[in-house]
Amino acid sequence: MKSYRITVNGKAYDVDVEELKSGQAPQTRSVEAPRQAPVTTSPTPSVSAGSTKIEAPMQGKIVAVKVAEGELVKNGDVVAILEAMKMENEIIATESGTVASVNVAAGQAVDVGDLIISLD
């Protein structure tokens, strides 16, 4: 038996690995995963925001912001590019209006529901 320490998502686990001889069948057993406490997040700080909010539809990284504060956008215009699972996703304006605030920058990680841009 060999012991190893592995790290998954920043949490370290100690595991024992049995070395099998040629032709030896592995022994299996069920192991219950450790229970984790619920994740709590601190409230998002308030930011200047317009009446229409464009939020992240999924977790990922902002690759590009295509608009600036004060710029006019039309419904369907691409306002940002979000990379998730190695795919680039266009974030589009859901209404026409003026960009009230840009709340992300290229390279920034976002979670589902994070405010990306708001429009007036």
Secondary structure, 3 states (H helix, E strand, C coil): CEEEEEEECCEEEEEEECCCCCCCCCCCCCCCCCCCCCCCCCCCCCCCCCCEEEECCCCEEEEEECCCCCCEECCCCEEEEEEECCEEEEEECCCCEEEEEECCCCCCEECCCCEEEEEC
